[in-house]
């Protein structure tokens, strides 16, 4: 089982916290010699495979890391451009990790805002007053679970469809938010959460949820 990511959205629809907690199994890493037998192109500030499929590497996959160092868009960790580096024979042999393109910070902000709008639409479409809004969306590869507090903060968890105990996890995250964000004298409501204790306790809660599947009364 796996929990893929956690989003915290404020009552205005702004993303104030996001955590990815799962490395997709679809990633593939291979050592290449020169010349590279894949055609790479720049698209939306990412280096993608445009032609050539082999060993789990697919067209549309992005370059995620080179020689074990993560790539940020079209740039390597030292600021060099990925395509320029891979075009130099002196840099070979080289290890490249490919996988599905990761969401950028701007894309995550946009998606959080879009879900906020869908949540509001779901509430308005209800034939009864006082609808809770969207609590779960299901696909063949993941489920999206949402818990909204009385103050309008939304806690969203993306998890494997078979993962149990998500309702308990959402309330545990709310408890962690109350204890380590709201009680932090340096935290301002509705603003991005930057608190080490919040990070640590959230990651621990995700580990417990993945292993146990649920939270007991004393968790």
N, C-alpha and C positions, 0 to 999 in steps of 0.2 A: 504494500500500500504506500501511497505517497501524498504529501501535501505540497502543491506546486508553488503557491504564492499567497501573500496576504496583502490586502489593501485596506487603508483607513481613509474614509472620505468624509469631509466636514459637511455641515448642513447646507452650505452654499454649493456643494458639488466639487470642491477643490480637493485634490489628493494631498494628504498631509503625512502619509507614511506608506511605504511599500517595501516588501521583502520577498525576494525569490529564494526558495528553500530547496530547490530540486534541480539537479542537472539532468537534462533529457538524455534518455538512452540512445537517441538517434544520432548523437555526435560520433564522428569518426576521425581518427588521427592516423596519419601515415607520413613516412619519411620519403621525400622525393629527391631525385637527382635532376640535374639540368639537361635539357630544357623541360619545363613543367608540362606534363601531358594533359593538362586541363586548361580550358579557356576561361580566364577570369575577367570580369568587367565591373566597373563602378556603377552602382545603382542606389539612389537615395542615400548617398554617403556611406554605403557598405560595399565591400568587395564580395561579389557573388560568383558562383560557378555558372557560366553561360553555356558551356558545352563540355561534354565528357563526363561519363559516370563510371565509377569503379569502387569496389571495396567499401560499399556503404555510403559513398559520396554521391550526392544527387544534384542535378541542375536546380538552381535556386538556393542551395546551401550557401552559407556565408563563411568567410574565413573568421574563425573565433579566436585562434591563438597561433603564434609562430614560435617554435622552439620553447613551448611551455609558458610563454608570456602572453597574456590576454591582449587582444586587439580591440581598440576603441574606434569603431567605424572603419574609416579608411587609413587610420594611423596606428602604428605600433606603440608600445609603451615608451620608447625613447623619442617619439615624435616623428620618426621616419614614415614615409608613405608605404603602405603594404605593397602596391603594385611596383613601385620603384625598387623596393628591396628584393622582391621576387624576380625582377627582371635582370638582376646582377648575378652572373654565373659564379662570382667569388663567394656568394652566400650559401652555396650548396655544398653538401646535402643539407636539406632543411626539413624540419618536422612541422606539419601544418594540421591544425584541428579544424574540422568543418562541422557545421550543424545548422539547424534552423536559425534564421536571423533573430537576434534578441531585440526586444522592444527598447526603443530609446526612451529617455526621460520624458521628452515631449509627447511621445505616443502614449505613455502610461498616464500622463496628465489628461490627455484628450479622451482616453478610454474611460477614466474615472468619471469625467464630466458627462460622457455619453450614458454611462450606466445610471448616474444620478437622474438624468432626464428620463430614462426608461423606467426607473423606479417610480418616479412621479406619475408617468403615464399609466403604469400598472395600477396605481392607487386610484386614479381618476376613472379608469375603465371598470372598476368594481361596481357591481349592481347594488352593493350594500355600503353604507357609510362606515368609515373607520377602518378601511382596508389596511393591512400591514404592508402592502406593496410586495415587490418581488422578494421571495425568500429563497428560491432555488431555481437555477436554470441548468438543464441537463443536455449534454452532448454524448457522442459515443466515446470520447476520450477523456472528458473531465466533467465535474459538476461545479457550478458556482453557487456558493451558499452566502446569504447575506443576513445580517442581524442589525437592525436599526434601533438605537437607544431612544429614550423619550426626548432627548435634546437634539436628535436629528443626526448624530454621528453614525455612520455606516461602517461596519466591519465586514469585509468581504474575503472569503477564503475560496481558492481554487484547488480542488483535490481530485484524486483518482475516484472514479465513480463507485469503487468498491470500498473506499475508506469509510469506516464507521466513526461515530462519536463527534461529528462536526458541530452539531448544535451545542454540545457541552464545550467544545473547543472555542466556539465563538463567544460564549459567555465567559470563558476563562480569559480570552484576550481582552474583553471588556473590563474584567477585574484587574488585569495587568495594567491596562490603560488608566484606570482609576487610581491605582496604587503608585504607579511610577511616572505618569505624565501629569495627571491633574494635581497630584500632591507635590509636584516639583515646583518650588517657588519661582523658578526661572522660566517655566513654561507658560505661554500665552494661549488661551483658548482659540481654536480654529486655525492655529498656525502649525507649520511642519513640526513633527515630533523628532527631536534630536536628543535622545536620552540613552546613555549607555545601559542603565539598569533595565529600561524598557526593552531594548534590543536583546539583552542577555536572557531575561525572563520569557520573552516571546519565543526565542529560539528553543529554550528548554521546554516550553509548553508544546511546541510543534514536535519535538523529539518524542515526548511522552505520548502524544496523540498518535503518532505514526506507529509506535511500538505496541501500545496498549489498545488502541482503537477507540478509547473513550476515557473519560475522567470519572473517578469514583467520588463519593461524597466528601472525602477528605483531601481531594486534590486542590 
